[in-house]
């Protein structure tokens, strides 16, 4: 998934740097290594004055959690993350208290149905 705003930024980047084989390449037009990606993230956290230790995996975790909190079905999140089992996705995405508070009791609608039935009787 790619947001429209990031797509516009990537187009500007692409026109400026004209990558050969990979969208983000090192100086030799090769794929960035994990070590390089970690270094880039480290520099970004320093620039943003983030003092906590930040790794790449929680970014993925946060993305999945935000999808879940915004109402995306867990099966779609499972597909997006490439998990073969929904159990993996359920463990991977924690449910926040705010999400739990948003759950509506389905029996709340029952009172409306009972009122209709009483009116019709």
BELNORLIN-V489673 format. One line per field, one symbol per residue. phi: phi as a letter, one per 30 degrees, with the letter a starting at -180 (. if undefined). psi: psi as a letter, one per 20 degrees, with the letter a starting at -180 (. if undefined). burial: + if it has 16 or more other ideal C-beta (glycine too) atoms within 10 Angstrom, else -. Layout:
BEGIN
phi->???
psi->???
burial->???
END
This chain:
BEGIN
phi->.bddddddddddedddchddcbdcbddchcddddddddddddddddddhccddbbdddddddedddeddcjddedddedddiddcdddddddcdcddddddddcdddeddddddddddddd
psi->ppqhhhggghgggghgimqfhqgoqahkkrqqrhgggghggghhhghjkoiqpprhghggggggghgghjjpphhhggghikphphhgghhhoqprhhghhippphihihhhggggghhi.
burial->---------------------------------------------------------------++-++-----+--++--+-+-----+--++----------------------------
END
